[in-house]
Each structure stands twice: as C-alpha cells, then as structure tokens.
Amino acid sequence: MRFKKPKNPLEGQGKSTTHSARHTRGSASVRSEEMISASTISCDRCKKILSSDELDSTKYICPYCRHHFQINARQRIYMITDSTTFIETDGDLIPHNILNFPGYEEKLEAARLRSAEPDSVVCGTCEIGGIKAALFVMEPFFMMGSMGSVTGEKITRTFERALVANMPVVGFTVSGGARMQEGMVSLMQMAKTSGAVKRHSDDGHLFICVLTNPTTGGVTASFAMEADIIIAEPHALIGFAGPRVIEQTIRKKLPAGFQRAEFQLEHGFVDNIVDRAQHKKYIAQLLQMHRREKA
Amino acid sequence: MTTVIETIVGKTTRNELAAPETAPITAPYEKVSAARAQDRFTSLDLINSIFRGFVEMHGDRCYGDDKAVVAGIAYLADTPITVIGIEKGHTIRERTMRNFGSAHPEGYRKALRQMKLAEKFGRPVICFVDTSGAYCGIGAEERGQGQAIAENLMEMMTLKVPVISVILGEGGSGGALALAVADEVWMLENSIYSVISPEGCASILWRDHTKAREASVCLKLTAEDLLKLKIIDRIILEGATMIEELQSQLMATVEAYRVLTPDDLTERRYQRFRNNG
C-alpha cells in the first residue's frame, strides 16, 4: 500500500514532497505542520509522533485522535476507486492569466510544482464497489483548491458527461473558494457548475458530495451544497465565510467547533459524518441503493 | 404610486434620482467609490421609479423576514412583474435596519420563494443587486448561507420565466450572484461587480488593505471591463434619462424573452453561463 504523491519531474532533488499547509494562510483551514514524506510526523491535533508507514496504512488518519490529515487528489482517488478503474478526463486543461492579474503566472507555477497537477481538480470516471460513476476530486495543494475557470469547466464537463452516460457523480471538495486572480470569471463558475448539477439532477441522477477540510466560499455556495447526499469528514471546516473574516466582521471570538462538520450536522446541512476509512464502503453502498435498472 | 414602501423611503421622484450632468467617471476606484456612495439611489428608489403599484411581500416561510432583501409584485407598464432587490437604505437608521444591504440566508430564501411564485403565475422576474456581499456572521452560517446561495444558483438556472438582473451599485461576490443568474445581466454605468472587495484583494495580495485603488484595477470590476469579458450584457448610462432608459429596455427585453418556450429560455440561460471561462 503506497499513498505517496506522484513524483513530479519538475521537482528538484532537494525539494521534498513536504505537505505543510502554507497555502492555508489567509484561508479557512487550521494550520497544520505535518510533514508527510518525512519518516515521523507529529499529529496536529494530539501532537503524538507517528511514523509515515503507519499513516500510510491508516489512510492518513491519526490512530490516536482520528485527526484526518490533508491528502492530495491522487491519494484520494486511489483510496476510493476500484483498482485500475479510474480514467482521467480533461487532464490537459491548463489555466491562463486571462485578466493579466499581477503575479498569477508565478502562483500557478508554484502550485503546479507543489501539487504536480495542472489545476485544482482531478476528474474522470471510475468504478466504486463495481458501480460506474463520474468522479471529481479537488486538490488541496493547488492554491488551496481555489476555483478558477478550468476548475469550473472540468467539474461542469464531469456532470455533462455523467448525464449523457447515465452515471452518478461522486465529488470530493476542498477549497478556499473562488480564485481571486481570475476575478469575475471565477465567480461565474459557481453559476456554470450549478447549472450542470441541476441538469444532471433533473434527469434523475445521483450526486454524492464529500466535504473535506476545508470547504468554504464559492464552492460551499455552489456544487458542494447542491448534492443529493452530503457527507463530511470528521472535524472538517465547512462554511461560506472563513472564520477569520467572520471574527473581523463581528469583532468577537468564534465559539469552539464553529463551522466544523459536527456543527453542520447539528444544523442540518450535512447528511452524515463519515470517517475516511469508511468512505469507499459507505459510498459504494449508497451507489448500490440508487442503482437504476439497465435499459 | 401609493405604496407602503414609499412612505418609508419617501419622496424619491424621478427628478431627484437623476444625477447632475458631470464628467463621466473612468478610473476603477472612482467607480468603487461612486457605487458605494451614501447618497446613491438604492433598489427601492429604482423600483418605485420604474414600476408602479409595488406591493411588498415578506418572509421566507422558514425562519424570518430579512429586511436587506425587498421583494414583491409591481407593474412595468401593464405587465405584472416580480421585483426583488437588495436594499441598503439611506439614513443611518434605515441602513442599520437593512443590515447595510448584506443579506442573511433568509433573504436569499425569501427571494427564491418569490421567484417560485413568479414561475407559478408566469410573471417575469427583475432583480436589483446592491450589496457588498452576503453577510458574514454566526447566525448566517448557522442557517446555511452557503446552502441558501447554492440553492438560488441552481433554481434560477431553470426558472421557467424570464429573469433580468440589474447591478445598480455594488455587486459583491456570491451574495450578488445569488440574484444574478439571469437571462440578461445589466450594470449601471458606475456600478461594480467583483469576486472580492478591492480591500480584501489588496490585503491578500500586498497585505495592505489601503491599496484598494491598485487592486480595483487588477480585478476588472467595472461595467466596461465586464462587458468586454461577456460577463454582463448591457451597460445603462446614469443621468437624466436613466429611468426612462431602464423602463424601455426592461419592457423590450421582457417581451423578447417572453415569446420563448420555457425549454428555449432555460437552454439559452444555461448556455449563457456555460460559455463563461
């Protein structure tokens, strides 16, 4: 069992596949200092020292406190799909600096190096428990999963293809929201993806969305909250505004647990909180329950 | 024009609404300032000038009545129209009551309820957008700000009646988009529409919120920029003829979309947003 990040040919020898959460600065995420490729890792929650082999075998969940470490899209796909069934689509779509926004090219380059992905979502088709489904998985190490025009286009195409192929869609979200560097074009992705979700839904197809830490902003306010069944990872931060923005607005400290998965379950916005180790089994069962008779 | 609202907001006549003829504003940040100006006309001013017989409807039937969103039915010439607007208010008392035009989830749900009624009775929908953004607060999050906006985006996409949205002041991110998934989106000359406030953008980019002027250039938030990017469909010039212009253009556009079948209408709307980016 290897849940290692794929090697990026652009990465130098000296550059390790360090998964520190630097990109979460200014976003809604909690700061995590884990170093997944090092041989020992300290859990951000309980601070216990864990070996990376141990984490590999627990799907990057701390065996002591059940803290879910952030994992990249490829690890997620490996965990959730039946082996060798994932076929990627639109892997060749690359974002451009449409608005000539200062520093965007550099940001994109850094994000590509860090995540080995061309944009913040990986899409395709797969089988989960032997059932065909379209899949999109957002990538936390690419600009904190921010939604740009390529992200929106890939997700929209995933729903459009699933509609034609009569398939359910399974999605994993992690995002700081719309991508500022693409301005209003990125905001429009909220409407575009929502339209595609609606069409897929109106045709009677299932959409299951798994919200992982953190899911905020324009992604929460579009496809993440539009699923038929919404599942959250334990303790994931889920909200529209980030906690820092809210604290600045109301000039008060937020209560502990605010906007966490457990809070969203209590307030009726998610169907269930499911431990990452159970995701595949849980989703496969739901897909099975929604299986449509073959025409 | 004897409505309840008029007695609250009061006295706005067409002549008062018309801005004095001055040199056009060109720099993005000047537009930001103009769009936010305290003495700028609000949604209710426009509603009461463009339409007649506005009857306001309250509440989302779930939680409460959000005063940042006004909604109801009014006549555009002889056609009943569902009119929805985000209202900032004028005086400090009004502005506080309206939460400075930042809606809670119940505001978006109230809007959606009125849109669904419009669909049932075959009335076109016209939305007026003027908000710095959906409200960021504890109650808003507890009651699902994200879910409320998401639902509007999804439902508006397939609403079977014509929808036109007019950005009249600030179009602040998702909170504005939740009333702007429309067949046509128009902007007034000095309004702005942005994914993030220039201050927010500046503090992320340069860690200095005072550089909003520079950020407002980068964000391409003016009506001209957004028309070029095909995010919006039309710019309405401000000034003496603005109300007449809005009246005649709205009437013509509503009529143009009314002849389409529901399928053609929603297909066209889908493609309009499908082609963004």
Interface residues (C-beta under 8 A of the other chain):
Chain A: G26 I98 L99 F101 P102 G103 G148 S149 V150 G152 E153 T156 A178 M180 E182 G183 M184 V185 S186 L187 M188 Q189 M190 A191 K192 S194 G195 V197 K198 R199 S201 D202 T216 G217 G218 T220 A221 S222 F223 A224 M225 E226 I238 G239 F240 A241 V245 I246 T249 I250 L254 F258 Q259 H267 G268 F269
Chain B: A134 Y135 C136 G137 I138 A140 E141 E142 R143 G144 Q145 G146 Q147 I149 A150 E151 L153 M154 E155 M157 T158 S173 G174 L177 A178 V181 Y193 S194 V195 I196 C201 I204 L205 C218 L219 K220 L221 L226 L229 I231 R269 Y270 F273 R274 N276 G277
